[in-house]
Amino acid sequence: MAQADEDKVAGRLHGEQPKPDKTDSLLERLIYMILIAIMISVAQTILGVMTVVQFVIMLVSNKQHNERLSEFGTDLGIWIAKAARYQTAASNVKPWPWTDLD
């Protein structure tokens, strides 16, 4: 990945995030954490399927990857990272669908 791409990804991960309007109570946060944990599990399944599909594409197309699938993988990875930050209380900003996917 080129340096400009790495900077763009780092900005999406650690850049300025909107501040929540209000702080969630611990019960609300627990509910969100459970929902996000389920969503992370689904995302991991999607990532696994995407990995196999990308490998097959590369196998049949002389090591050429599918660019759109690669970009989606980057977006999915960023979403998982933001979700993990919320899960571990490193951030109070909930990931998509509660905020913009950016």
DORO-406339 format. One record per residue (C-alpha): residue in three letters; residue number from 1; x, y, z. Coordinates in nm, 2 decimals, always signed. Example, Ala and Ser with C-alpha at 12.3 -4.5 7.8 and 13.67 -1.06 7.14 Angstrom:
rest:ala nr:1 u:+1.23 v:-0.45 w:+0.78
rest:ser nr:2 u:+1.37 v:-0.11 w:+0.71
//
This chain:
rest:met nr:1 u:+0.00 v:+0.00 w:+0.00
rest:ala nr:2 u:+0.14 v:+0.34 w:-0.09
rest:gln nr:3 u:+0.22 v:+0.60 w:+0.18
rest:ala nr:4 u:-0.07 v:+0.82 w:+0.07
rest:asp nr:5 u:-0.31 v:+0.53 w:+0.11
rest:glu nr:6 u:-0.17 v:+0.45 w:+0.45
rest:asp nr:7 u:-0.22 v:+0.81 w:+0.56
rest:lys nr:8 u:-0.58 v:+0.81 w:+0.43
rest:val nr:9 u:-0.65 v:+0.49 w:+0.63
rest:ala nr:10 u:-0.49 v:+0.63 w:+0.94
rest:gly nr:11 u:-0.70 v:+0.94 w:+0.91
rest:arg nr:12 u:-1.01 v:+0.74 w:+0.88
rest:leu nr:13 u:-0.92 v:+0.54 w:+1.19
rest:his nr:14 u:-0.77 v:+0.81 w:+1.41
rest:gly nr:15 u:-0.89 v:+1.13 w:+1.26
rest:glu nr:16 u:-1.14 v:+1.37 w:+1.41
rest:gln nr:17 u:-1.46 v:+1.19 w:+1.50
rest:pro nr:18 u:-1.80 v:+1.35 w:+1.59
rest:lys nr:19 u:-1.86 v:+1.38 w:+1.96
rest:pro nr:20 u:-2.17 v:+1.19 w:+2.08
rest:asp nr:21 u:-2.46 v:+1.42 w:+2.18
rest:lys nr:22 u:-2.49 v:+1.24 w:+2.51
rest:thr nr:23 u:-2.30 v:+0.98 w:+2.70
rest:asp nr:24 u:-2.47 v:+0.64 w:+2.71
rest:ser nr:25 u:-2.57 v:+0.49 w:+3.04
rest:leu nr:26 u:-2.38 v:+0.16 w:+3.12
rest:leu nr:27 u:-2.70 v:-0.04 w:+3.04
rest:glu nr:28 u:-2.73 v:+0.13 w:+2.70
rest:arg nr:29 u:-2.36 v:+0.08 w:+2.63
rest:leu nr:30 u:-2.39 v:-0.29 w:+2.72
rest:ile nr:31 u:-2.68 v:-0.33 w:+2.47
rest:tyr nr:32 u:-2.47 v:-0.15 w:+2.20
rest:met nr:33 u:-2.17 v:-0.36 w:+2.28
rest:ile nr:34 u:-2.37 v:-0.68 w:+2.24
rest:leu nr:35 u:-2.52 v:-0.57 w:+1.91
rest:ile nr:36 u:-2.17 v:-0.46 w:+1.78
rest:ala nr:37 u:-2.02 v:-0.79 w:+1.89
rest:ile nr:38 u:-2.28 v:-0.97 w:+1.68
rest:met nr:39 u:-2.21 v:-0.74 w:+1.39
rest:ile nr:40 u:-1.83 v:-0.80 w:+1.43
rest:ser nr:41 u:-1.90 v:-1.17 w:+1.41
rest:val nr:42 u:-2.09 v:-1.12 w:+1.08
rest:ala nr:43 u:-1.81 v:-0.90 w:+0.95
rest:gln nr:44 u:-1.56 v:-1.17 w:+1.02
rest:thr nr:45 u:-1.76 v:-1.42 w:+0.82
rest:ile nr:46 u:-1.79 v:-1.18 w:+0.53
rest:leu nr:47 u:-1.41 v:-1.12 w:+0.55
rest:gly nr:48 u:-1.35 v:-1.50 w:+0.54
rest:val nr:49 u:-1.57 v:-1.54 w:+0.23
rest:met nr:50 u:-1.41 v:-1.23 w:+0.06
rest:thr nr:51 u:-1.06 v:-1.39 w:+0.13
rest:val nr:52 u:-1.15 v:-1.71 w:-0.05
rest:val nr:53 u:-1.32 v:-1.52 w:-0.34
rest:gln nr:54 u:-1.02 v:-1.29 w:-0.38
rest:phe nr:55 u:-0.78 v:-1.58 w:-0.38
rest:val nr:56 u:-0.98 v:-1.76 w:-0.65
rest:ile nr:57 u:-0.99 v:-1.44 w:-0.86
rest:met nr:58 u:-0.62 v:-1.41 w:-0.83
rest:leu nr:59 u:-0.57 v:-1.78 w:-0.91
rest:val nr:60 u:-0.77 v:-1.76 w:-1.24
rest:ser nr:61 u:-0.65 v:-1.41 w:-1.35
rest:asn nr:62 u:-0.27 v:-1.45 w:-1.32
rest:lys nr:63 u:-0.23 v:-1.29 w:-0.98
rest:gln nr:64 u:-0.44 v:-0.99 w:-1.06
rest:his nr:65 u:-0.66 v:-0.89 w:-0.76
rest:asn nr:66 u:-1.01 v:-0.74 w:-0.78
rest:glu nr:67 u:-0.97 v:-0.37 w:-0.69
rest:arg nr:68 u:-1.33 v:-0.32 w:-0.57
rest:leu nr:69 u:-1.30 v:-0.62 w:-0.34
rest:ser nr:70 u:-0.97 v:-0.49 w:-0.21
rest:glu nr:71 u:-1.13 v:-0.15 w:-0.13
rest:phe nr:72 u:-1.43 v:-0.31 w:+0.03
rest:gly nr:73 u:-1.19 v:-0.51 w:+0.25
rest:thr nr:74 u:-1.01 v:-0.19 w:+0.36
rest:asp nr:75 u:-1.35 v:-0.03 w:+0.44
rest:leu nr:76 u:-1.45 v:-0.34 w:+0.64
rest:gly nr:77 u:-1.12 v:-0.35 w:+0.83
rest:ile nr:78 u:-1.17 v:+0.02 w:+0.92
rest:trp nr:79 u:-1.52 v:-0.05 w:+1.04
rest:ile nr:80 u:-1.40 v:-0.35 w:+1.25
rest:ala nr:81 u:-1.13 v:-0.13 w:+1.40
rest:lys nr:82 u:-1.38 v:+0.15 w:+1.49
rest:ala nr:83 u:-1.61 v:-0.11 w:+1.64
rest:ala nr:84 u:-1.32 v:-0.26 w:+1.84
rest:arg nr:85 u:-1.24 v:+0.09 w:+1.97
rest:tyr nr:86 u:-1.60 v:+0.13 w:+2.09
rest:gln nr:87 u:-1.60 v:-0.22 w:+2.24
rest:thr nr:88 u:-1.29 v:-0.15 w:+2.45
rest:ala nr:89 u:-1.40 v:+0.20 w:+2.55
rest:ala nr:90 u:-1.11 v:+0.36 w:+2.36
rest:ser nr:91 u:-1.38 v:+0.57 w:+2.19
rest:asn nr:92 u:-1.74 v:+0.67 w:+2.27
rest:val nr:93 u:-1.82 v:+0.71 w:+1.91
rest:lys nr:94 u:-2.04 v:+0.41 w:+1.79
rest:pro nr:95 u:-1.95 v:+0.27 w:+1.44
rest:trp nr:96 u:-2.18 v:+0.26 w:+1.15
rest:pro nr:97 u:-2.49 v:+0.24 w:+1.14
rest:trp nr:98 u:-2.50 v:+0.49 w:+1.43
rest:thr nr:99 u:-2.26 v:+0.72 w:+1.26
rest:asp nr:100 u:-2.15 v:+0.78 w:+0.90
rest:leu nr:101 u:-1.94 v:+0.51 w:+0.74
rest:asp nr:102 u:-1.71 v:+0.77 w:+0.60
//
